[in-house]
Amino acid sequence: MRVALAKAREAPDQIPARAGIGLRFRHHQPVAEARPDVAWFEVHSENYMGGGTAPRYLDAIRRDYPISLHGVGLSLGSADGLDTAHLGRLRDVVDRVEPGLISEHLSWSVSGGTYLADLLPLPLTEEALAIVCHHVDQVQMHLRRRILIENPSTYLRFRHSTIPEWEFLAHVAQRTGCGILCDVNNIYVSACNHGWDTLTYLAALPPAAIGEIHLAGHSIREFGRGRTLRIDDHGSRVAPAVWTLYREALARFGPIPTLIEWDTHVPALEVLMEEAAVAEVILKEHRHEAACANIA
């Protein structure tokens, strides 16, 4: 497996270590016509598996911008095995778009051939780890590309889980050679929901495996008696605490391609660009601090 991926790993990374934004349908035409100053775009793979105007817009946009593919349908944690038809459709999109990065979620969403409209959490056990690693190997072999696996946002934990989530991710990367998409907002959301320490989570992730960072907004649900639940809804600006954790992530991993995600109540393109500009400032500050430290 690692031999098959050697060529892909040696290829230069097409996604710059700058801030990009998630490209959504309502922004296709403004981007295609105005060519805004955005470093790169990420799209959901499944949105471009059919015909119509969406693939044609992406064909035009990718001529001027690096593109990352972010999938939601592989169901890497499903005990039923991978949907080979879906994997074939993904390969067609990869061949067409030639993305700089390809990513998927550490989750499951298929049972008995039925697709569930959610990214569901896994029991973090040795058995689940073996299933996920097997599926990641299958995907990377089929695509002949290294993929990134994103840490989830979760709202419950399985009582019989035996492996901390951060160690589970690190094991998947070590066993398969895949990379990690570090979703800083998801770390913050899950840590608040479960009482985890965010810095412990970051410290457990291997820096060499981190290929991308996600930032997004989240909401808070109140349940009375002081109980709250944070929901990763991608429907608002990045929270101040997540920006702070992002700085910690850069301190550990160095400058990494960073994406602003916004999937519900999608605003005007200019709002996403404003959020990306904040990330760009933080990236520049990190580079400056690192350069000063090297001189000293």
N, C-alpha and C positions, 0 to 999 in steps of 0.2 A: 504494500500500500504506500509506504513512504517513498519507495523508488518511483512509483507511478506519479507521485505528486511533486517530485524533485524539480521538474522543469517549470511547473507553475509557480513554485515557491521562489525560484531564482529570477523570475520575470519581475521587472520593476513595477512597483505599486502605482496604479493609475489614479488612485484617489489621494489627493494632497492632504497633508496634515493641517487642514484648515476647516472652517465651519461650513457645512452644507445644510440644505433643507430638504424635507420630504416633499416630493412633487405630487400634488393631488390634481384630480381632473379639472377643477375650476381654474387651475393655474396654467393648464396646457397652453392656451392661446396667448395669455400675457407673456409667458416665457418665450414661446416661439416667435412672437412678433417683436418684443422689446429687447430680448437678450439681456436681462438684468445682470448686475455684477454679483454673481453667486459662484462660489468656488466649485461646487458639485451638487448633484441631486441624487436622492435615493427614491426608488419606486417600489411598490409592492408587486412582486413577481406575478401573482395571480391576476392582476388587473390587465396584463398584457399577453395573456395566453390565447385570446380569441382574436377576432377581426375587428373591423370598425375603425373609428378615428383614433382611438387611444394609441395603438401601436404605431400609426402613421405620425402622430405628434411626437412620440418618443424617438422614432427614427430621425426626425428633423432636429430634435433637441440634443440628441447624443452626438451630433456632429460638432457641437460647440462646447459641450460640458461632459466631464467624467460622470459616469452613472454607476450606482451601486444597486444591486437587487436584494430586496428584503422579503423573504417568504413567510407565509403564515399557514401553509397547507400541508407540509410534509409529515407532520405528526411523528416526530422522531422518537417519542416515548411510547408509541402505541404497541401493545403486545401483539396486535394483529399483523404486524409487518408493514412495510412501506407499500403505498399505492404506486405500482410501477407505471401506470398510465399517467399519473400526475407527475412522476419523476421524469417521464419522457417529455411531457409538456414543458417542464422547467428547463430541460436541456435545450429544447427548441428556442426558448426565450434567451437563454444564456448564449447560444450560438448566434442569435440575431443581434443582441444588444452588446455583447462582448464587455460585460461589466468589469469594473475595477475590483469590486468586492461582491461576495455572495453570502447572505446570512439567513439563518433560520432560528427558531425558538426552542428552548429547552422546555418542551411541553408535549401534550398529546391532545388530539382533537378528532380522532376517528375511532369508532367502535362498531364492529360488525358491518363495515362498509358504509356506515352513516357518518357524515361530516357534522360535527357539533359546532355551533357558532361561538366558540370560545377557545382560548388557549389554556388548557387545564393543567393543574400542577401534578407532578409525579410523586409517588412515594420514593424517597431517596434511599434506596437499598442497593445492595450488590447486584441483585437481579435486574433492577431497573437500569443500573449503570451498564451492565453487559448489553442490554437491549439497545440503549441509546448509542453506545460505542459501535455496535454492529451496524446500526442504521447510518450513523455518520460515515463509517467506512464505505458502505454501499453507495451513499450519495456522492462522496468524493471520488470514488472509483468511476461511477457513471458519468459524472461531469468532467472528470480529469482536472478538477480544480479544488483547491482548498476552500472550505467554507468556514464561516464564523458562527458560533452558537451564542445566542443571547440569553442572559440570565432573566428569569421571569419576574413579574410582580405577582405576589401570592397573598391570599386572604385566609388560608387555612393550612395546617400542617398535618401530615399523616402520623398517627401515634407510633407506628412501627418503623418510621424512617430512622436509619442508623448513621447516615452520612450528612454532615452539614452541607448546605447548598453550595457554599463557596468551595469546599473540598471536592464536591461532586463535579462541578465545572472544571476544576483544575485536573481532575482525573480523566475526564473526557478529552481534554486537550492533550494530555500526556500520552494517552493510549492511542489516539487516532491521528495526532498531528494537526488537528483542526485548530482554528483560532477562536478567540472569544470576543464577542461583541459586548462590551461592558456598558449596560444601561444604568447610568448613575441614578436616574430617577427611580428605576425599579428597585435598586438597592435601598434607596432611602425609604420608599413606600413599604417594602417588605420588612425592613428593619424596624420601622415605626409600628407596623402591625404585629410583629412577633417579638419585639424586644431585643433584636439583634444589635450588635455594635457595628456601625458602618465601616469603621476603620479596620476592624478585624476582617471584615469581608474583603475589602480592597487588598489588605496585606496578604491574603491567601491566594490571590490570582497571580499567575506567572506573568511578569511584564512582557516577556518575549511573545506571548500568545495574544496579547491585546491588539486587535486590528482596527477597532472602531469603537466610538463612544456615542451613546444616545442620550439626549436631554429632552425632557418634555414636562408638561404641566400635569398636575394631579388635583383631585378634589378630596374633601374631607366630609365624611358622613358622621353625624352625631347620633348616639343611641341612648343617651341619658346616663345618669350615674357616672359621668365622666368618661364614658366609653366612646371611642372614636375609631373609625376605619378609614384609611387612606386608599383612594381608588385611582388607579393608573388610567385616566380617561383621555389623556392627550388632548385636553380641551381648553387649555389656558397657558399663560406664560410660565416659564420655568420659575419655580419657587426659590426664594433667597437661600434657603437651606440646601437646595440641590446645587445651586451655583457654588456654594461653599464646598460641598463634597466634590464637585467637579474639579476645583482647584487641588484638592487632596489627590484626586485620581491622576491629574497631570504631574503632580510632584512624584508620584510613584512610577507612572508609566511613560512619562515624557509626552511630547506633542503627538497627538493621535487624531486622525480624521474624526470630526465631531459633527453629529447630525442633530438638528432641531426637528422634532416630530410634532405634528399637530393633525389629529385625525377626526375630532368632533368639533362642531361649531367652527369650522375652518375659516380663518379670517382672510383678509386681503393679503396678497403676496408681500406687501410692504411690511406687514407686522412680522411675518416670518423672517424677513431680511433684518429687521431690527433685533430680533432675538439672536440671529446668527452673528450680527455685529458685536453683541455682547460677548459671545463665545470667542470671536476673533480677538477682541481686546485681551481676554484672559489668556489665550494662547500666546499672544505677543508678550504679555507680561511674564509668562512662564519662560519663554525663550530668553528674554532679557535677564531675568534672574539667574537662569542657568549659565548664560554667558559670563555674567559678573562673577559667579561662583568659580567658574573655570579660570578666570583671570587671577582671582585671589589665591 
